[in-house]
Amino acid sequence: MSLEQNIFDAETWAQLPAFLEHLPEPLYLIVWGDETASQREKEAALLCRTLADRFANIQFQALPQRINYPYWPVIGVMRGTQEEYEDVGVRLVGLPAGYQMTSFITAMQAVAFQGSGLEAKTRVQLRDLHEDVNLELITAVTNESGALMAQPLFNMAAFSPHIRTFLIMGDMFPQAAWKYSVFAYPHLVINGRVHIQGIVSEETIVQHIAKAIVPGSPKTG
């Protein structure tokens, strides 16, 4: 079996060019982790390295674990090249597999297209955002709804310089689910205090972002 077949099956490889070959901007993938520490970290690096080998508009670099991340591997999707790139705050925490492989592809498209997949009203509202916002989407490789929620969240980070989106594989890192008392996926946490369960509209996400940045607002679930 070839290296590529170890990462994707033949059907997936046949579909990937339609999603990745004609992106309007190049992408630079960074994997923070230690390939010798765990199979997940090794496979995440292999995944991104294989994509970079296959597609001319994608570059890759493996970097050591960072102390500011509690879980590894962490995949960062940057807009640009290794020599000159913009960190738009898109991260996948854990090895993207199952439905979250779709989320990974969505993340790359969102970054390359600068969040143009958002509704026009959402883009207008986010232009007025001046506070920093962290969106943490806790999901699982078997959670199709998580992949659906990831799309607008990655687009928001790709569009707004004030938003960072983290997709966290809760099945790989149950401590992330325990931290926020998550009992079902997908579960979105905004700035560590405002919670959304399940699939919701862009409008609802924006409304909850507004709640999260109001000084002194209570935690909501």
ChimeraX commands (.cxc) that place a marker at each C-alpha (Angstrom):
marker #1 position 0.00,0.00,0.00 radius 0.5
marker #1 position 1.37,3.45,-0.93 radius 0.5
marker #1 position 1.90,6.29,1.52 radius 0.5
marker #1 position -1.03,8.21,0.03 radius 0.5
marker #1 position -3.32,5.21,0.43 radius 0.5
marker #1 position -2.38,5.10,4.11 radius 0.5
marker #1 position -3.77,8.64,4.50 radius 0.5
marker #1 position -6.77,8.63,2.14 radius 0.5
marker #1 position -8.56,5.98,0.15 radius 0.5
marker #1 position -8.61,6.19,-3.64 radius 0.5
marker #1 position -12.05,7.79,-3.74 radius 0.5
marker #1 position -11.00,10.58,-1.39 radius 0.5
marker #1 position -7.80,11.28,-3.32 radius 0.5
marker #1 position -9.89,11.55,-6.48 radius 0.5
marker #1 position -12.11,14.16,-4.81 radius 0.5
marker #1 position -9.43,16.28,-3.12 radius 0.5
marker #1 position -8.22,18.17,-6.23 radius 0.5
marker #1 position -11.68,19.71,-6.64 radius 0.5
marker #1 position -11.35,21.19,-3.14 radius 0.5
marker #1 position -7.65,22.06,-2.96 radius 0.5
marker #1 position -6.04,22.45,-6.38 radius 0.5
marker #1 position -7.53,25.81,-7.32 radius 0.5
marker #1 position -7.55,27.72,-4.05 radius 0.5
marker #1 position -7.18,31.51,-4.52 radius 0.5
marker #1 position -4.39,31.73,-1.90 radius 0.5
marker #1 position -1.55,29.34,-0.98 radius 0.5
marker #1 position -1.68,27.61,2.40 radius 0.5
marker #1 position 0.99,26.89,4.98 radius 0.5
marker #1 position 0.21,24.05,7.39 radius 0.5
marker #1 position 2.00,23.85,10.73 radius 0.5
marker #1 position 1.79,20.81,12.99 radius 0.5
marker #1 position 2.86,21.36,16.58 radius 0.5
marker #1 position 3.73,18.07,18.21 radius 0.5
marker #1 position 6.31,15.37,18.65 radius 0.5
marker #1 position 6.18,12.63,16.03 radius 0.5
marker #1 position 7.97,10.29,18.42 radius 0.5
marker #1 position 5.58,10.92,21.33 radius 0.5
marker #1 position 2.31,9.50,20.04 radius 0.5
marker #1 position 0.75,7.89,16.99 radius 0.5
marker #1 position -1.68,10.81,16.68 radius 0.5
marker #1 position 1.13,13.33,16.41 radius 0.5
marker #1 position 2.98,11.16,13.90 radius 0.5
marker #1 position -0.13,10.74,11.74 radius 0.5
marker #1 position -1.02,14.45,11.85 radius 0.5
marker #1 position 2.44,15.34,10.54 radius 0.5
marker #1 position 2.19,12.60,7.91 radius 0.5
marker #1 position -1.22,13.89,6.81 radius 0.5
marker #1 position -0.04,17.48,6.30 radius 0.5
marker #1 position 3.27,16.42,4.77 radius 0.5
marker #1 position 1.42,14.23,2.26 radius 0.5
marker #1 position -0.93,17.06,1.29 radius 0.5
marker #1 position 2.04,19.37,0.76 radius 0.5
marker #1 position 3.74,16.77,-1.42 radius 0.5
marker #1 position 0.59,16.31,-3.47 radius 0.5
marker #1 position -0.54,19.94,-3.95 radius 0.5
marker #1 position 1.80,22.70,-5.14 radius 0.5
marker #1 position -0.18,25.42,-3.33 radius 0.5
marker #1 position 0.26,23.82,0.12 radius 0.5
marker #1 position 3.40,23.94,2.26 radius 0.5
marker #1 position 4.07,22.19,5.56 radius 0.5
marker #1 position 6.32,22.43,8.59 radius 0.5
marker #1 position 6.49,20.35,11.78 radius 0.5
marker #1 position 7.32,22.28,14.95 radius 0.5
marker #1 position 7.84,21.10,18.56 radius 0.5
marker #1 position 5.05,20.99,21.12 radius 0.5
marker #1 position 4.22,24.42,22.56 radius 0.5
marker #1 position 3.60,24.97,26.25 radius 0.5
marker #1 position 0.55,27.16,25.53 radius 0.5
marker #1 position -1.36,24.17,24.09 radius 0.5
marker #1 position -2.61,21.52,26.55 radius 0.5
marker #1 position -3.21,18.86,23.88 radius 0.5
marker #1 position -1.32,17.66,20.82 radius 0.5
marker #1 position -1.12,17.50,17.90 radius 0.5
marker #1 position -2.27,20.98,16.94 radius 0.5
marker #1 position -2.66,21.81,13.26 radius 0.5
marker #1 position -2.54,25.46,12.26 radius 0.5
marker #1 position -3.82,26.58,8.85 radius 0.5
marker #1 position -2.04,29.74,7.70 radius 0.5
marker #1 position -2.75,31.89,4.67 radius 0.5
marker #1 position 0.34,32.34,2.50 radius 0.5
marker #1 position 3.67,30.58,2.25 radius 0.5
marker #1 position 6.29,29.52,4.77 radius 0.5
marker #1 position 8.30,32.61,3.84 radius 0.5
marker #1 position 5.38,35.04,4.21 radius 0.5
marker #1 position 2.14,34.02,5.87 radius 0.5
marker #1 position -0.76,35.33,7.92 radius 0.5
marker #1 position -1.93,33.46,11.01 radius 0.5
marker #1 position -5.71,33.85,10.91 radius 0.5
marker #1 position -6.31,31.84,14.07 radius 0.5
marker #1 position -7.56,28.55,12.64 radius 0.5
marker #1 position -6.56,25.48,14.66 radius 0.5
marker #1 position -7.50,21.81,14.78 radius 0.5
marker #1 position -6.58,20.10,18.04 radius 0.5
marker #1 position -6.12,16.38,17.59 radius 0.5
marker #1 position -5.87,14.19,14.52 radius 0.5
marker #1 position -8.65,15.05,12.03 radius 0.5
marker #1 position -10.33,11.82,11.02 radius 0.5
marker #1 position -13.82,10.63,10.20 radius 0.5
marker #1 position -16.19,13.56,9.79 radius 0.5
marker #1 position -13.52,15.94,11.07 radius 0.5
marker #1 position -11.43,15.28,7.97 radius 0.5
marker #1 position -14.20,17.22,6.25 radius 0.5
marker #1 position -13.69,19.95,8.86 radius 0.5
marker #1 position -9.98,20.05,8.00 radius 0.5
marker #1 position -10.75,20.54,4.32 radius 0.5
marker #1 position -13.34,23.18,5.27 radius 0.5
marker #1 position -10.69,24.97,7.36 radius 0.5
marker #1 position -8.27,25.10,4.44 radius 0.5
marker #1 position -10.95,26.42,2.10 radius 0.5
marker #1 position -12.12,29.02,4.62 radius 0.5
marker #1 position -8.59,30.37,5.07 radius 0.5
marker #1 position -7.81,30.45,1.35 radius 0.5
marker #1 position -11.11,32.15,0.49 radius 0.5
marker #1 position -10.78,34.59,3.42 radius 0.5
marker #1 position -14.08,33.61,4.99 radius 0.5
marker #1 position -16.15,34.44,1.92 radius 0.5
marker #1 position -18.42,31.50,2.72 radius 0.5
marker #1 position -20.14,33.57,5.40 radius 0.5
marker #1 position -23.51,35.18,4.80 radius 0.5
marker #1 position -23.31,38.85,3.80 radius 0.5
marker #1 position -25.10,39.95,6.98 radius 0.5
marker #1 position -22.61,38.05,9.13 radius 0.5
marker #1 position -19.66,39.71,7.39 radius 0.5
marker #1 position -21.15,43.14,8.01 radius 0.5
marker #1 position -21.69,42.37,11.69 radius 0.5
marker #1 position -18.19,40.97,12.17 radius 0.5
marker #1 position -16.62,44.11,10.69 radius 0.5
marker #1 position -17.89,45.93,13.78 radius 0.5
marker #1 position -16.18,43.47,16.12 radius 0.5
marker #1 position -13.23,44.99,17.99 radius 0.5
marker #1 position -12.83,42.58,20.94 radius 0.5
marker #1 position -10.91,39.31,20.81 radius 0.5
marker #1 position -13.05,36.17,20.64 radius 0.5
marker #1 position -12.02,32.53,21.08 radius 0.5
marker #1 position -14.38,29.94,19.65 radius 0.5
marker #1 position -13.77,26.39,20.91 radius 0.5
marker #1 position -15.81,23.73,19.13 radius 0.5
marker #1 position -15.68,20.41,20.93 radius 0.5
marker #1 position -16.67,17.52,18.70 radius 0.5
marker #1 position -15.67,13.96,17.76 radius 0.5
marker #1 position -14.52,12.07,14.69 radius 0.5
marker #1 position -17.94,10.36,14.51 radius 0.5
marker #1 position -19.89,13.61,14.94 radius 0.5
marker #1 position -21.24,14.77,11.57 radius 0.5
marker #1 position -22.96,17.77,13.18 radius 0.5
marker #1 position -19.57,18.97,14.36 radius 0.5
marker #1 position -18.36,19.21,10.79 radius 0.5
marker #1 position -21.43,21.30,9.92 radius 0.5
marker #1 position -20.80,23.68,12.82 radius 0.5
marker #1 position -17.10,23.95,11.99 radius 0.5
marker #1 position -17.80,25.57,8.61 radius 0.5
marker #1 position -19.13,28.95,9.81 radius 0.5
marker #1 position -16.71,29.01,12.75 radius 0.5
marker #1 position -13.64,28.56,10.56 radius 0.5
marker #1 position -14.99,31.14,8.13 radius 0.5
marker #1 position -15.44,33.62,10.98 radius 0.5
marker #1 position -11.81,33.23,12.02 radius 0.5
marker #1 position -10.64,33.52,8.42 radius 0.5
marker #1 position -12.68,36.70,7.97 radius 0.5
marker #1 position -12.22,38.57,11.25 radius 0.5
marker #1 position -8.79,39.40,12.74 radius 0.5
marker #1 position -10.39,39.31,16.19 radius 0.5
marker #1 position -11.67,35.71,16.07 radius 0.5
marker #1 position -9.73,32.51,16.67 radius 0.5
marker #1 position -11.39,29.14,16.12 radius 0.5
marker #1 position -10.23,25.90,17.75 radius 0.5
marker #1 position -11.78,22.59,16.74 radius 0.5
marker #1 position -11.06,20.15,19.56 radius 0.5
marker #1 position -11.47,16.38,19.23 radius 0.5
marker #1 position -13.33,15.70,22.45 radius 0.5
marker #1 position -13.19,11.94,21.94 radius 0.5
marker #1 position -9.38,12.11,21.82 radius 0.5
marker #1 position -9.11,14.59,24.71 radius 0.5
marker #1 position -11.96,13.88,27.15 radius 0.5
marker #1 position -10.45,16.34,29.61 radius 0.5
marker #1 position -11.55,19.13,27.25 radius 0.5
marker #1 position -15.14,17.89,27.51 radius 0.5
marker #1 position -14.86,17.56,31.31 radius 0.5
marker #1 position -13.50,21.11,31.57 radius 0.5
marker #1 position -16.70,22.55,30.10 radius 0.5
marker #1 position -19.13,19.85,31.33 radius 0.5
marker #1 position -19.85,18.74,27.76 radius 0.5
marker #1 position -22.20,15.76,27.53 radius 0.5
marker #1 position -23.08,15.87,23.81 radius 0.5
marker #1 position -21.42,17.00,20.59 radius 0.5
marker #1 position -21.01,19.44,19.01 radius 0.5
marker #1 position -20.56,21.95,21.81 radius 0.5
marker #1 position -19.33,25.49,21.22 radius 0.5
marker #1 position -17.71,27.55,23.97 radius 0.5
marker #1 position -17.20,31.27,23.35 radius 0.5
marker #1 position -14.48,32.97,25.41 radius 0.5
marker #1 position -14.71,30.16,27.94 radius 0.5
marker #1 position -18.07,31.33,29.26 radius 0.5
marker #1 position -20.93,31.28,26.74 radius 0.5
marker #1 position -22.07,27.85,25.56 radius 0.5
marker #1 position -24.03,26.64,22.52 radius 0.5
marker #1 position -25.16,23.05,22.10 radius 0.5
marker #1 position -25.84,21.50,18.69 radius 0.5
marker #1 position -26.13,23.09,15.25 radius 0.5
marker #1 position -27.20,26.73,15.13 radius 0.5
marker #1 position -27.30,29.49,12.53 radius 0.5
marker #1 position -24.62,32.12,11.90 radius 0.5
marker #1 position -27.02,34.68,13.33 radius 0.5
marker #1 position -27.26,32.76,16.60 radius 0.5
marker #1 position -23.47,32.43,16.82 radius 0.5
marker #1 position -23.03,36.18,16.32 radius 0.5
marker #1 position -25.66,36.89,18.98 radius 0.5
marker #1 position -23.82,34.68,21.46 radius 0.5
marker #1 position -20.49,36.31,20.57 radius 0.5
marker #1 position -22.08,39.64,21.51 radius 0.5
marker #1 position -23.11,38.18,24.87 radius 0.5
marker #1 position -19.62,36.81,25.48 radius 0.5
marker #1 position -17.89,40.17,25.03 radius 0.5
marker #1 position -20.24,42.20,27.24 radius 0.5
marker #1 position -18.27,43.06,30.43 radius 0.5
marker #1 position -19.64,41.29,33.47 radius 0.5
marker #1 position -22.14,39.17,31.55 radius 0.5
marker #1 position -22.94,35.85,33.27 radius 0.5
marker #1 position -21.97,32.46,31.91 radius 0.5
marker #1 position -24.70,30.91,29.75 radius 0.5
marker #1 position -25.34,27.33,28.78 radius 0.5
marker link #1:1,2 radius 0.2
marker link #1:2,3 radius 0.2
marker link #1:3,4 radius 0.2
marker link #1:4,5 radius 0.2
marker link #1:5,6 radius 0.2
marker link #1:6,7 radius 0.2
marker link #1:7,8 radius 0.2
marker link #1:8,9 radius 0.2
marker link #1:9,10 radius 0.2
marker link #1:10,11 radius 0.2
marker link #1:11,12 radius 0.2
marker link #1:12,13 radius 0.2
marker link #1:13,14 radius 0.2
marker link #1:14,15 radius 0.2
marker link #1:15,16 radius 0.2
marker link #1:16,17 radius 0.2
marker link #1:17,18 radius 0.2
marker link #1:18,19 radius 0.2
marker link #1:19,20 radius 0.2
marker link #1:20,21 radius 0.2
marker link #1:21,22 radius 0.2
marker link #1:22,23 radius 0.2
marker link #1:23,24 radius 0.2
marker link #1:24,25 radius 0.2
marker link #1:25,26 radius 0.2
marker link #1:26,27 radius 0.2
marker link #1:27,28 radius 0.2
marker link #1:28,29 radius 0.2
marker link #1:29,30 radius 0.2
marker link #1:30,31 radius 0.2
marker link #1:31,32 radius 0.2
marker link #1:32,33 radius 0.2
marker link #1:33,34 radius 0.2
marker link #1:34,35 radius 0.2
marker link #1:35,36 radius 0.2
marker link #1:36,37 radius 0.2
marker link #1:37,38 radius 0.2
marker link #1:38,39 radius 0.2
marker link #1:39,40 radius 0.2
marker link #1:40,41 radius 0.2
marker link #1:41,42 radius 0.2
marker link #1:42,43 radius 0.2
marker link #1:43,44 radius 0.2
marker link #1:44,45 radius 0.2
marker link #1:45,46 radius 0.2
marker link #1:46,47 radius 0.2
marker link #1:47,48 radius 0.2
marker link #1:48,49 radius 0.2
marker link #1:49,50 radius 0.2
marker link #1:50,51 radius 0.2
marker link #1:51,52 radius 0.2
marker link #1:52,53 radius 0.2
marker link #1:53,54 radius 0.2
marker link #1:54,55 radius 0.2
marker link #1:55,56 radius 0.2
marker link #1:56,57 radius 0.2
marker link #1:57,58 radius 0.2
marker link #1:58,59 radius 0.2
marker link #1:59,60 radius 0.2
marker link #1:60,61 radius 0.2
marker link #1:61,62 radius 0.2
marker link #1:62,63 radius 0.2
marker link #1:63,64 radius 0.2
marker link #1:64,65 radius 0.2
marker link #1:65,66 radius 0.2
marker link #1:66,67 radius 0.2
marker link #1:67,68 radius 0.2
marker link #1:68,69 radius 0.2
marker link #1:69,70 radius 0.2
marker link #1:70,71 radius 0.2
marker link #1:71,72 radius 0.2
marker link #1:72,73 radius 0.2
marker link #1:73,74 radius 0.2
marker link #1:74,75 radius 0.2
marker link #1:75,76 radius 0.2
marker link #1:76,77 radius 0.2
marker link #1:77,78 radius 0.2
marker link #1:78,79 radius 0.2
marker link #1:79,80 radius 0.2
marker link #1:80,81 radius 0.2
marker link #1:81,82 radius 0.2
marker link #1:82,83 radius 0.2
marker link #1:83,84 radius 0.2
marker link #1:84,85 radius 0.2
marker link #1:85,86 radius 0.2
marker link #1:86,87 radius 0.2
marker link #1:87,88 radius 0.2
marker link #1:88,89 radius 0.2
marker link #1:89,90 radius 0.2
marker link #1:90,91 radius 0.2
marker link #1:91,92 radius 0.2
marker link #1:92,93 radius 0.2
marker link #1:93,94 radius 0.2
marker link #1:94,95 radius 0.2
marker link #1:95,96 radius 0.2
marker link #1:96,97 radius 0.2
marker link #1:97,98 radius 0.2
marker link #1:98,99 radius 0.2
marker link #1:99,100 radius 0.2
marker link #1:100,101 radius 0.2
marker link #1:101,102 radius 0.2
marker link #1:102,103 radius 0.2
marker link #1:103,104 radius 0.2
marker link #1:104,105 radius 0.2
marker link #1:105,106 radius 0.2
marker link #1:106,107 radius 0.2
marker link #1:107,108 radius 0.2
marker link #1:108,109 radius 0.2
marker link #1:109,110 radius 0.2
marker link #1:110,111 radius 0.2
marker link #1:111,112 radius 0.2
marker link #1:112,113 radius 0.2
marker link #1:113,114 radius 0.2
marker link #1:114,115 radius 0.2
marker link #1:115,116 radius 0.2
marker link #1:116,117 radius 0.2
marker link #1:117,118 radius 0.2
marker link #1:118,119 radius 0.2
marker link #1:119,120 radius 0.2
marker link #1:120,121 radius 0.2
marker link #1:121,122 radius 0.2
marker link #1:122,123 radius 0.2
marker link #1:123,124 radius 0.2
marker link #1:124,125 radius 0.2
marker link #1:125,126 radius 0.2
marker link #1:126,127 radius 0.2
marker link #1:127,128 radius 0.2
marker link #1:128,129 radius 0.2
marker link #1:129,130 radius 0.2
marker link #1:130,131 radius 0.2
marker link #1:131,132 radius 0.2
marker link #1:132,133 radius 0.2
marker link #1:133,134 radius 0.2
marker link #1:134,135 radius 0.2
marker link #1:135,136 radius 0.2
marker link #1:136,137 radius 0.2
marker link #1:137,138 radius 0.2
marker link #1:138,139 radius 0.2
marker link #1:139,140 radius 0.2
marker link #1:140,141 radius 0.2
marker link #1:141,142 radius 0.2
marker link #1:142,143 radius 0.2
marker link #1:143,144 radius 0.2
marker link #1:144,145 radius 0.2
marker link #1:145,146 radius 0.2
marker link #1:146,147 radius 0.2
marker link #1:147,148 radius 0.2
marker link #1:148,149 radius 0.2
marker link #1:149,150 radius 0.2
marker link #1:150,151 radius 0.2
marker link #1:151,152 radius 0.2
marker link #1:152,153 radius 0.2
marker link #1:153,154 radius 0.2
marker link #1:154,155 radius 0.2
marker link #1:155,156 radius 0.2
marker link #1:156,157 radius 0.2
marker link #1:157,158 radius 0.2
marker link #1:158,159 radius 0.2
marker link #1:159,160 radius 0.2
marker link #1:160,161 radius 0.2
marker link #1:161,162 radius 0.2
marker link #1:162,163 radius 0.2
marker link #1:163,164 radius 0.2
marker link #1:164,165 radius 0.2
marker link #1:165,166 radius 0.2
marker link #1:166,167 radius 0.2
marker link #1:167,168 radius 0.2
marker link #1:168,169 radius 0.2
marker link #1:169,170 radius 0.2
marker link #1:170,171 radius 0.2
marker link #1:171,172 radius 0.2
marker link #1:172,173 radius 0.2
marker link #1:173,174 radius 0.2
marker link #1:174,175 radius 0.2
marker link #1:175,176 radius 0.2
marker link #1:176,177 radius 0.2
marker link #1:177,178 radius 0.2
marker link #1:178,179 radius 0.2
marker link #1:179,180 radius 0.2
marker link #1:180,181 radius 0.2
marker link #1:181,182 radius 0.2
marker link #1:182,183 radius 0.2
marker link #1:183,184 radius 0.2
marker link #1:184,185 radius 0.2
marker link #1:185,186 radius 0.2
marker link #1:186,187 radius 0.2
marker link #1:187,188 radius 0.2
marker link #1:188,189 radius 0.2
marker link #1:189,190 radius 0.2
marker link #1:190,191 radius 0.2
marker link #1:191,192 radius 0.2
marker link #1:192,193 radius 0.2
marker link #1:193,194 radius 0.2
marker link #1:194,195 radius 0.2
marker link #1:195,196 radius 0.2
marker link #1:196,197 radius 0.2
marker link #1:197,198 radius 0.2
marker link #1:198,199 radius 0.2
marker link #1:199,200 radius 0.2
marker link #1:200,201 radius 0.2
marker link #1:201,202 radius 0.2
marker link #1:202,203 radius 0.2
marker link #1:203,204 radius 0.2
marker link #1:204,205 radius 0.2
marker link #1:205,206 radius 0.2
marker link #1:206,207 radius 0.2
marker link #1:207,208 radius 0.2
marker link #1:208,209 radius 0.2
marker link #1:209,210 radius 0.2
marker link #1:210,211 radius 0.2
marker link #1:211,212 radius 0.2
marker link #1:212,213 radius 0.2
marker link #1:213,214 radius 0.2
marker link #1:214,215 radius 0.2
marker link #1:215,216 radius 0.2
marker link #1:216,217 radius 0.2
marker link #1:217,218 radius 0.2
marker link #1:218,219 radius 0.2
marker link #1:219,220 radius 0.2
marker link #1:220,221 radius 0.2
view
